[in-house]
Amino acid sequence: MKFFIVDDDDDMIQLMQVLIEASGHEVSAALAGHQAISSITAMKPDCIITDLMMATMDGLELCDEIRANKSLGDTTIVMVSARDAEHWKVQAAERGANGYITKPIDPETFVGDLLAIMEKSD
């Protein structure tokens, strides 16, 4: 499967990328939402993993952009954030995210959690 990570923390991108690639999947990434849009549109990943809080374009705005693009409408979106209050999870779902994983991520369960969200979204 193809995954695309959008996070303004390069260390977090590296961690998620290593975990996903170790499970045999393809990963691309961007440090900002506005940089990611054209790459996501070209790649058409199976799953987009995005941080909630980023400068210029946050994860909620990125969800809006992805859901507005007809060619990406069925793509699974997983929000990953240190914000664990319920209202953030509700906002993410209302804006089109299929799932929400709270940071710090658990390296033992992260990929399994992603795949479970993707399966539930089908």
N, C-alpha and C positions, 0 to 999 in steps of 0.2 A: 504494500500500500504506500501511497504518497502522502507525506505530512508537510505542512508549512507552518513554521513557528514565527510569530511576531512578538518581540519583547525588546524593550530598550536596555535590558541588562544582558550583556554579551556572555557573562558567566552562566546565567540561567539558560540561555540558548544552547551553550556548549553542553551543559548537563543534560537537558532534554534531548538534544541531538544524539549524544552518545547512547543514552538509554534506548531511544527509538531505533537507531541504526543497529544496536546490538541484538534487537529482536528481528532484524532482517528487513527493515523498511527503509524507504528512501526519504530523505529529509532535506528541505531547503529552508532558508530563514531570512528575515529582515529585521533591522533594528528599529523600524518605525512603520506605522500603518500606511502613511502616504507612499512610502517606498515599496510597500508590499503589494499594493493593488494590481499593478501591471504584471508582476511576477506570478501572483496568484491566478490572475485571469489566464495567463499563458500556460501555467502548469496544470491547472484544474486538479488540485490535490483532493484526496479523499477526506482529509481532515485538516482544519486550520486551528492551530493552538495560539491564542492571543492573550497577552497580559491585559489586565483591565486598565491600570493606570500608566499611561504613557504621555509624553509631551505631544504637541501638535495634533495628533489624532489618537484618541484613547480607544480601548477595545470595544466600547459600546458603539462609537462612531464607525469603527471598522466593521462591526456586525451589520450596521445599517447599509454600508456600501456593498458588502458581500450579498446581503439579502436582496438588494435592489438590482443586482446583476443577474439576469435570467439564466445565464450559462453556469452560474455558481449556486443557484437557488437550493439545490439539494445537498450541498457540501456540509458536512458536519463541522460545527464550530464549538470548540471547547475553550472556555474562559479560564485562565489560571491567574490567581491573585492572592496576595497576602490579606486582602480585605475579606473577612469571613462573616460579616454581618449579613443576616438574611435578606435585607433589602437590596444588597448588591447582587445576590443570586437571583432575586426576582427580576431586577432590572435587566440583568444579562439574558434571562429567559425571554422577557418581553421584547427584547431587541433582536432575538433570533439565535441566541446561543443554545446549543443542545445539551450542554453540561458545564459544570463548574468544579474546578479542582483548586483547593486552597494550598497556598505556599506556606511553609516549605514543602515541596513535593517529596513523597516517599519513593526513593529509588526502587524499592522492592515491589511496589504496587502501581507505579505511575503508568507504565505501558498497558497493564491489564485494565486499569481504570479508563484509559483512553479507548481501548478496544470495546469495553463494556458500553461506554457512552455511544460509540459508533454503532454497535449492534442494536442498541435500544432505539437509535434514530432511524434505522432502516424500515 
